[in-house]
């Protein structure tokens, strides 16, 4: 039986981290979880997908929510916990997969199979990618990047004891602008294979 492999990719917005994650999933023939894991949760819980997607990776709204006896009325927090439970159940079953974000490098840190990366990029690289993919102006792209990264940081730092993007919390943190997405993916693949060999 193959060794369990859990690959976690944290990323700055516009860095191309999800593209790297998709390619790693393809190279290792693993299931890939990003926003699509909400579809699986929605199917399992018999909830409409759009009701979950609107709160995906969003920090809890402290003004509109409260916790009573350990139960939160915050939809953001409920959906975050559903995702964390989903990933832990997969890990507990010994399943292998690639996951983007969702605080996965922190909530799955107890599993020996976890290998975690954080992808960043130069602002110029991110601006070009967001302008191309979102078809927006440079100023709009910059605003989108800053807004999304602020949201991701708040989300992560609310649910985790570790800080978003802090290199000490990942196996490797890399600026993919220097080598491009393909060569960055190659580096990750080499590292994953070396780690996997070490565990045998």
URLIN-V969141 format. One record per backbone hydrogen bond with DSSP energy under -0.5 kcal/mol. NH is the residue of the N-H (numbers start at 1). CO is the residue of the C=O. If there is no record, write none. Layout:
# URLIN-V969141
NH_CO, NH_CO
This chain:
# URLIN-V969141
6_113, 7_5, 7_97, 8_6, 8_115, 9_99, 10_8, 10_117, 12_119, 15_12, 20_16, 21_17, 22_18, 23_19, 24_20, 25_21, 26_22, 27_23, 28_24, 29_25, 29_26, 30_25, 31_96, 33_98, 34_32, 37_34, 38_35, 39_35, 39_36, 40_36, 41_37, 42_38, 43_39, 44_40, 45_41, 46_42, 47_42, 51_48, 52_48, 52_49, 53_49, 54_50, 55_52, 56_53, 58_55, 62_60, 64_61, 65_61, 68_71, 71_68, 73_66, 75_73, 78_74, 79_75, 80_76, 81_77, 82_78, 83_79, 84_80, 85_81, 86_82, 87_83, 88_84, 89_85, 90_86, 91_87, 92_88, 93_89, 94_91, 95_90, 97_5, 98_31, 99_7, 100_33, 101_9, 101_99, 104_101, 106_103, 107_103, 108_104, 109_106, 111_108, 112_110, 114_111, 115_6, 117_8, 118_172, 119_10, 120_118, 120_174, 126_122, 127_123, 128_124, 129_125, 130_126, 131_127, 132_128, 133_129, 134_130, 135_131, 136_131, 141_137, 142_138, 143_139, 144_140, 145_141, 146_142, 147_143, 148_144, 149_145, 150_146, 151_147, 152_148, 153_149, 154_150, 155_151, 156_152, 157_153, 158_154, 159_155, 160_156, 166_163, 169_166, 170_167, 171_116, 172_116, 174_118, 176_120, 176_174, 178_175, 180_176, 184_180, 185_181, 186_182, 187_183, 188_184, 189_185, 190_186, 191_187, 192_188, 193_189, 194_190, 195_191, 196_192, 197_193, 198_194, 199_195, 200_196, 200_197
